[in-house]
Amino acid sequence: MWDLIIIGAGPVGLAAAIEAKRRGLSVLNLERGTLVHTIYRWPVETVFFSEAKNLEIGGHPFPSLNPKPTRREALAYYRRVAEVEGLEIRTYTEALEVAGSEGEFTLHCRSREGESFLKSRYVLVATGYYDNPNRLEVPGVDLPHVLYGIQETLGFWRQNVVLVGGSNSAVEAALDLYRAGARVTVVHREAEIRPSVKYWLKPDFENRVKEGSIRLLLNAEVKEIGSREVEVRRVESPSAMASSLRLPADFVLLYLGYRAVDGLLRRAGVRFGGPEDAPRLSQSYETSLAGLFVAGSAGFGSDTRTVFIENGREHAKVAVGEISRRLERLNEPA
């Protein structure tokens, strides 16, 4: 039986494993994809918004050629940290169910070898959110040219792209696509792009809109997606009548944010609530099911914009610290 099984091997899950191992716990990470699978799936040329020091785990310095590291640098860094720390990680192993109670959990898992069961005294969920984008509930959303992100821009050269959203990711993608030769129209339901868009992206985007390189439709919502066009409903001002537009669309990209991957917690019977529909957590990030903890965005429902590697790694330390203290009490001689 393991002392702790961590579901997820992203930066926060790795930070939790390092903390647990240094406290003398037997610890195992389960990851349904490859190591730091979320970052692996990001666009190839991604540059982090955070500085390298804010992405470090386990006290290992993050060497980078620039203040803001690239995806490629991050993949190399986290792989090397996992190797140096000697972490026990089972990739391509998905946790399907968590059952039991504090001190004796059973995890039902599936890997390439088939299904299996693992035992652990404690469980920590660090599954992130990138695999769970917010959907647009309109006709045509399941057509093959509707995407929730891209890895490279070349495939969109000279294509009509309708991009839905107004956050950092949407603005950055619009700029990348425009510079890759795409004809980009951004559709955003609010009266302006989000004020929180990073300071180095916002003026660049606004200037491209002013010069006509990127078309921006504000106060606009997609009503239906067809095979080669998108129907948009737009209200240009509070006193104006709504108008309907049909935009040519070879591709439709949806950047509507994410919510936590929390199905495992729900199936385990964890209580949820609040405006963000998030699990009820103690100050040590324990769920309503004793012995089952979370770290990072897995515990924050739809409030994913406030959780980063920088604070998620701190959640991990707090949670593992509490688990370690309980195990020490359990092992004290009677």
Secondary structure as UniProt FT lines:
FT   STRAND          2..7
FT   HELIX           11..22
FT   TURN            23..24
FT   STRAND          27..30
FT   TURN            35..36
FT   HELIX           37..41
FT   TURN            44..45
FT   HELIX           52..55
FT   TURN            58..59
FT   HELIX           71..85
FT   STRAND          89..90
FT   TURN            91..92
FT   STRAND          94..101
FT   TURN            102..103
FT   STRAND          104..111
FT   TURN            112..113
FT   STRAND          114..125
FT   TURN            130..131
FT   TURN            139..142
FT   TURN            144..145
FT   STRAND          146..147
FT   HELIX           154..156
FT   TURN            157..158
FT   STRAND          160..164
FT   HELIX           168..179
FT   TURN            180..181
FT   STRAND          183..187
FT   TURN            195..196
FT   TURN            199..201
FT   HELIX           202..210
FT   TURN            211..212
FT   STRAND          214..217
FT   STRAND          220..225
FT   STRAND          229..234
FT   TURN            238..239
FT   STRAND          243..248
FT   STRAND          251..254
FT   HELIX           263..267
FT   TURN            268..269
FT   STRAND          272..273
FT   TURN            274..277
FT   STRAND          278..279
FT   TURN            283..284
FT   TURN            290..291
FT   STRAND          292..294
FT   HELIX           296..299
FT   TURN            301..302
FT   HELIX           304..306
FT   HELIX           309..331
//
